[in-house]
């Protein structure tokens, strides 16, 4: 059987299949990013490259042997962070190409399984994609999964499948579990900033009192604040915004993107001589530079490529051992969280096994009836 990966990226799908213990005879991939392809070729030289999905009708492939087809179709036109043009954007139109390919697969092999993935989007878009996927492919299961369950990253994604998918178990991972320790204490790699705004935090919930450092996820973003209240979504603020550090309160990171300042490691260096944990109580102030500016110990740095790999549950060095750091950041930001996909594929396998067991029972009953009739 064949696995067909559309918008393959850095082969998160094949890695997830391997972790789930599922094997295919051939692996076909469609990807036009040359750096992503370089990473995939390094790890899986037997991948068969198909190139651009727009040329799918020219592909030399045994469509009746495709057992699984997956697609993380481009999200820029659907995302709340973009212009939200949907399929009026050229990238958004690739949704329809995806449906055409998957429909062709199911026509040739009705037992094939599919999975589409995209960002958490406004309800109108989510319902639009669900409706047209059902119209094209039949019964669809839509599942929203946050990578935070299997990773230290807050990353909500929709998955559309033709098999039921449950929620993965919560592994309880936090940013501090994936940090490269050498980079926490290296002050040369951190930069103090003046930040007056954040979303708040309660450090006592997850601060390890045996250490002198708190580690938080955060982002550096342009905000226009008046009396502590954001105004940039209400008015034109060109030239009025200030770059501010926003710190998460849950020990996770923000969603990895291709923009490095969307995700930073925030480090609070606890001053020596303080009573252990005394300054971190249930009444601790909001975590901003101003809150502890007297200590001048709040700093931030960008994530390392290795930390990005861990947040996406890839092995260390998956990209950065093959391509530049800048291309690694981009690749990880565009990739799937591998262990989420592993869980989905395990759900697929359980569904397939249940279907096979049901068919076996039906076959056995038919044999018994035929035997009885012959007697």
C-alpha positions as CSV (number, residue, x, y, z in Angstrom):
1,X,0.0,0.0,0.0
2,X,1.0,3.6,-0.6
3,X,1.2,6.6,1.7
4,X,0.6,9.9,-0.1
5,X,1.7,13.0,1.8
6,X,0.5,16.3,0.2
7,X,2.3,19.5,1.4
8,X,4.8,17.1,2.9
9,X,7.1,19.7,4.6
10,X,9.8,17.9,6.6
11,X,8.1,14.4,6.6
12,X,6.3,14.7,10.0
13,X,3.7,12.3,8.7
14,X,6.2,9.5,7.9
15,X,7.9,10.0,11.2
16,X,4.6,9.7,13.0
17,X,3.7,6.5,11.1
18,X,7.0,5.1,12.2
19,X,6.3,6.0,15.8
20,X,2.9,4.4,15.5
21,X,4.4,1.2,14.1
22,X,2.6,1.5,10.8
23,X,4.4,0.6,7.6
24,X,3.7,1.2,3.9
25,X,5.3,-0.3,0.9
26,X,5.9,3.1,-0.8
27,X,6.0,6.7,0.4
28,X,5.0,9.5,-2.1
29,X,5.5,13.1,-1.1
30,X,4.4,16.4,-2.8
31,X,6.4,19.5,-1.6
32,X,7.8,22.5,-3.5
33,X,10.0,23.9,-0.7
34,X,13.6,22.9,-1.6
35,X,14.9,23.2,2.0
36,X,12.0,21.1,3.4
37,X,12.7,18.5,0.7
38,X,16.4,18.5,1.6
39,X,15.5,17.6,5.2
40,X,13.1,14.9,4.0
41,X,15.6,13.4,1.6
42,X,18.2,13.3,4.3
43,X,16.0,11.2,6.6
44,X,14.0,9.3,4.0
45,X,16.0,8.9,0.8
46,X,13.4,6.4,-0.5
47,X,10.6,9.0,-0.5
48,X,9.3,9.4,-4.1
49,X,9.0,13.1,-4.9
50,X,5.9,14.2,-6.8
51,X,6.6,18.0,-6.6
52,X,3.7,20.5,-7.1
53,X,0.2,19.3,-6.1
54,X,-1.3,21.4,-8.9
55,X,0.2,18.9,-11.4
56,X,-1.4,15.9,-9.7
57,X,-3.1,14.6,-12.8
58,X,0.3,14.0,-14.3
59,X,1.6,11.9,-11.4
60,X,2.7,8.4,-12.2
61,X,1.1,6.6,-9.3
62,X,-1.1,3.5,-8.7
63,X,-4.0,5.3,-7.2
64,X,-5.8,2.1,-6.3
65,X,-3.0,1.3,-3.9
66,X,-3.1,4.5,-2.0
67,X,-4.1,3.5,1.6
68,X,-3.6,6.9,3.3
69,X,-3.4,10.4,2.0
70,X,-2.7,13.4,4.3
71,X,-2.6,17.2,3.7
72,X,-1.8,20.2,5.8
73,X,-3.0,22.6,3.1
74,X,-1.6,26.2,3.4
75,X,-3.1,28.1,6.4
76,X,-2.2,31.7,5.6
77,X,-5.6,32.5,4.0
78,X,-7.6,30.8,6.7
79,X,-5.8,31.9,9.8
80,X,-7.0,34.5,12.2
81,X,-3.5,36.0,12.0
82,X,-3.8,36.6,8.2
83,X,-6.1,38.6,6.0
84,X,-8.7,35.8,6.1
85,X,-9.4,35.7,2.4
86,X,-10.2,32.0,2.5
87,X,-10.3,30.4,-1.0
88,X,-10.3,33.9,-2.6
89,X,-6.5,33.8,-1.9
90,X,-4.4,31.7,-4.3
91,X,-3.0,29.7,-1.4
92,X,-6.6,29.1,-0.2
93,X,-7.5,27.6,-3.5
94,X,-5.2,24.7,-2.8
95,X,-7.9,23.4,-0.4
96,X,-9.9,22.5,-3.6
97,X,-6.9,20.9,-5.2
98,X,-6.6,18.8,-2.0
99,X,-10.2,17.7,-2.2
100,X,-9.8,16.8,-5.9
101,X,-6.8,14.5,-5.1
102,X,-8.5,12.9,-2.1
103,X,-11.7,12.3,-4.0
104,X,-9.7,10.7,-6.8
105,X,-8.0,8.4,-4.2
106,X,-11.3,7.3,-2.7
107,X,-12.8,6.7,-6.1
108,X,-10.0,4.3,-6.9
109,X,-9.8,2.8,-3.3
110,X,-13.0,3.4,-1.2
111,X,-11.2,1.9,1.9
112,X,-8.4,4.6,1.8
113,X,-8.1,6.9,4.8
114,X,-7.5,10.6,4.7
115,X,-6.5,13.4,7.1
116,X,-6.6,17.2,6.4
117,X,-5.1,19.6,8.9
118,X,-5.3,23.4,9.3
119,X,-5.2,26.1,12.0
120,X,-7.9,27.0,14.4
121,X,-9.9,29.6,12.4
122,X,-13.1,31.5,12.6
123,X,-16.3,29.5,12.8
124,X,-17.4,30.5,9.3
125,X,-14.3,29.1,7.7
126,X,-14.3,25.9,9.8
127,X,-17.9,25.2,8.8
128,X,-17.1,26.0,5.2
129,X,-14.2,23.5,5.1
130,X,-16.2,20.8,6.9
131,X,-19.2,21.2,4.6
132,X,-17.2,21.0,1.4
133,X,-15.0,18.1,2.7
134,X,-18.2,16.1,3.5
135,X,-19.7,16.9,0.1
136,X,-16.5,15.7,-1.7
137,X,-15.4,12.9,0.5
138,X,-18.4,11.6,2.5
139,X,-18.6,11.2,6.2
140,X,-16.1,13.4,8.1
141,X,-14.9,13.5,11.7
142,X,-13.7,16.9,12.7
143,X,-11.4,17.1,15.8
144,X,-9.7,20.1,17.4
145,X,-6.5,19.0,19.2
146,X,-4.1,21.2,21.1
147,X,-0.5,20.1,20.9
148,X,-0.1,21.2,24.5
149,X,-1.4,17.8,25.5
150,X,1.7,16.1,24.1
151,X,4.1,19.0,24.0
152,X,5.2,22.2,25.7
153,X,3.6,24.2,22.9
154,X,0.1,25.7,22.8
155,X,-0.9,24.9,19.2
156,X,-4.6,24.3,18.4
157,X,-5.2,22.6,15.1
158,X,-8.3,21.1,13.3
159,X,-8.0,17.6,11.8
160,X,-10.6,16.3,9.4
161,X,-10.6,12.5,8.9
162,X,-12.8,9.7,7.8
163,X,-12.2,7.8,11.0
164,X,-13.0,8.8,14.6
165,X,-10.2,10.5,16.6
166,X,-10.0,10.9,20.3
167,X,-8.1,13.4,22.4
168,X,-4.5,12.3,23.3
169,X,-3.6,11.9,26.9
170,X,-2.0,14.9,28.6
171,X,1.7,14.4,29.2
172,X,2.0,17.5,31.4
173,X,5.0,18.9,29.5
174,X,6.1,22.5,30.1
175,X,8.7,24.8,28.5
176,X,11.2,24.1,31.2
177,X,11.2,20.4,30.1
178,X,12.5,21.2,26.6
179,X,14.9,24.1,27.3
180,X,18.5,23.7,26.5
181,X,19.9,24.4,29.9
182,X,23.2,25.9,28.8
183,X,21.2,28.7,27.2
184,X,19.2,29.6,30.3
185,X,22.2,30.8,32.4
186,X,24.2,32.2,29.6
187,X,23.6,36.0,30.0
188,X,25.3,36.7,26.8
189,X,22.4,35.1,25.0
190,X,19.7,37.1,26.8
191,X,18.7,40.8,26.5
192,X,17.0,42.9,29.1
193,X,14.0,44.8,27.8
194,X,11.5,47.3,29.1
195,X,8.1,45.7,28.9
196,X,5.0,47.1,30.4
197,X,2.4,44.6,29.3
198,X,1.7,40.9,29.5
199,X,-1.1,38.6,29.9
200,X,-0.3,37.8,33.5
201,X,1.1,34.8,35.3
202,X,1.0,33.0,38.6
203,X,4.6,31.8,39.0
204,X,4.0,29.9,42.2
205,X,2.0,27.3,40.3
206,X,5.1,25.9,38.5
207,X,8.2,27.5,39.9
208,X,10.8,25.0,41.0
209,X,12.0,26.6,44.2
210,X,15.3,24.8,44.2
211,X,16.4,26.8,41.2
212,X,17.2,30.5,40.9
213,X,15.5,30.9,37.5
214,X,11.9,31.0,36.3
215,X,11.4,30.0,32.6
216,X,8.3,31.2,30.7
217,X,7.1,31.3,27.2
218,X,6.4,34.6,25.6
219,X,6.3,36.8,22.5
220,X,7.5,40.3,21.5
221,X,4.7,42.2,19.9
222,X,3.7,45.7,18.9
223,X,0.9,47.0,21.1
224,X,-0.7,50.3,21.7
225,X,-1.7,50.5,25.4
226,X,-3.7,53.3,27.1
227,X,-4.2,53.0,30.8
228,X,-3.3,49.4,30.7
229,X,-5.8,48.5,28.0
230,X,-5.0,47.5,24.4
231,X,-6.3,49.9,21.8
232,X,-4.5,48.7,18.6
233,X,-7.5,46.6,17.6
234,X,-9.9,49.6,17.8
235,X,-8.0,52.3,15.9
236,X,-5.2,52.9,13.4
237,X,-2.0,53.0,15.4
238,X,0.7,53.2,12.8
239,X,3.8,54.7,14.4
240,X,2.1,54.6,17.9
241,X,2.8,51.0,18.9
242,X,5.6,49.9,21.2
243,X,7.3,46.5,21.1
244,X,6.3,44.8,24.4
245,X,7.1,41.4,26.0
246,X,4.0,39.3,26.6
247,X,4.5,36.4,28.9
248,X,2.4,33.2,29.1
249,X,1.0,32.1,32.4
250,X,0.7,28.3,31.8
251,X,4.3,27.2,31.4
252,X,3.8,26.5,27.6
253,X,5.0,28.4,24.6
254,X,2.9,30.2,22.0
255,X,2.3,28.4,18.7
256,X,5.5,28.1,16.7
257,X,5.4,30.2,13.5
258,X,8.0,31.3,11.0
259,X,8.4,34.6,12.9
260,X,10.9,34.1,15.7
261,X,9.7,37.0,17.9
262,X,6.3,35.2,18.2
263,X,8.0,32.8,20.5
264,X,10.7,33.7,23.0
265,X,12.1,32.2,26.2
266,X,11.6,34.6,29.1
267,X,13.9,34.2,32.0
268,X,13.6,35.7,35.5
269,X,16.8,35.4,37.5
270,X,15.9,35.3,41.1
271,X,18.3,37.5,43.2
272,X,20.6,35.9,45.6
273,X,19.9,36.3,49.3
274,X,16.1,36.2,49.0
275,X,14.1,33.8,51.1
276,X,13.4,30.7,49.0
277,X,10.3,31.5,47.0
278,X,9.3,34.3,49.3
279,X,8.7,36.8,46.5
280,X,6.5,34.3,44.6
281,X,3.2,33.9,46.3
282,X,-0.5,33.7,45.3
283,X,-0.4,37.5,45.4
284,X,2.5,37.9,43.1
285,X,2.3,40.8,40.7
286,X,1.7,40.3,37.0
287,X,4.8,39.1,35.4
288,X,6.2,42.1,33.5
289,X,9.5,43.9,33.5
290,X,7.9,46.6,35.6
291,X,6.8,44.1,38.2
292,X,10.4,43.2,39.1
293,X,12.3,46.0,37.5
294,X,14.0,46.8,40.8
295,X,16.0,43.6,40.3
296,X,16.7,44.2,36.6
297,X,16.8,40.4,36.1
298,X,14.0,39.8,33.6
299,X,15.4,39.0,30.1
300,X,14.5,37.1,27.0
301,X,16.0,35.2,24.1
302,X,14.8,33.5,21.0
303,X,14.2,29.7,21.0
304,X,17.0,27.6,19.7
305,X,16.3,25.3,16.7
306,X,16.7,22.3,19.0
307,X,14.1,23.7,21.3
308,X,11.8,24.2,18.4
309,X,12.3,20.6,17.4
310,X,11.4,19.4,20.9
311,X,8.3,21.6,20.9
312,X,7.2,19.9,17.7
313,X,8.3,16.6,19.2
314,X,10.9,16.0,16.5
315,X,14.2,14.4,17.4
316,X,17.0,16.9,18.2
317,X,18.7,18.0,15.0
318,X,16.0,16.9,12.6
319,X,16.4,20.1,10.5
320,X,19.3,22.0,12.0
321,X,21.7,19.2,11.2
322,X,20.7,19.5,7.5
323,X,19.8,23.1,6.8
324,X,20.6,26.5,8.2
325,X,19.1,27.8,11.5
326,X,16.8,30.2,9.6
327,X,15.4,27.5,7.4
328,X,15.1,25.2,10.5
329,X,12.9,27.8,12.2
330,X,10.7,28.1,9.2
331,X,10.4,24.4,8.7
332,X,9.5,23.7,12.4
333,X,7.0,26.5,12.3
334,X,5.2,25.1,9.3
335,X,5.4,21.5,10.5
336,X,3.0,19.2,12.3
337,X,3.5,18.2,16.0
338,X,4.7,14.7,15.3
339,X,3.2,13.1,18.5
340,X,-0.3,14.5,17.7
341,X,-0.2,12.9,14.3
342,X,1.1,9.7,15.8
343,X,-1.9,9.6,18.1
344,X,-4.2,10.2,15.1
345,X,-2.6,7.4,13.1
346,X,-3.0,5.1,16.1
347,X,-6.8,6.0,16.1
348,X,-6.8,5.1,12.4
349,X,-5.2,1.8,13.0
350,X,-7.6,0.9,15.8
351,X,-10.5,1.8,13.4
352,X,-9.0,-0.3,10.6
353,X,-8.5,-3.3,13.0
354,X,-12.1,-3.0,14.3
355,X,-13.4,-2.9,10.7
356,X,-11.3,-6.0,9.8
357,X,-12.6,-7.8,12.9
358,X,-16.1,-7.0,12.0
359,X,-15.6,-8.3,8.5
360,X,-14.1,-11.5,9.8
361,X,-17.1,-12.1,12.1
362,X,-19.4,-11.5,9.1
363,X,-17.4,-13.9,7.0
364,X,-17.4,-16.6,9.7
365,X,-21.2,-16.2,10.1
366,X,-21.6,-16.6,6.3
367,X,-19.5,-19.7,6.3
368,X,-21.6,-21.2,9.1
369,X,-24.8,-20.4,7.4
370,X,-23.6,-21.9,4.1
371,X,-22.3,-25.0,5.9
372,X,-25.7,-25.4,7.6
373,X,-27.5,-25.1,4.4
374,X,-25.3,-27.7,2.7
375,X,-25.9,-30.1,5.6
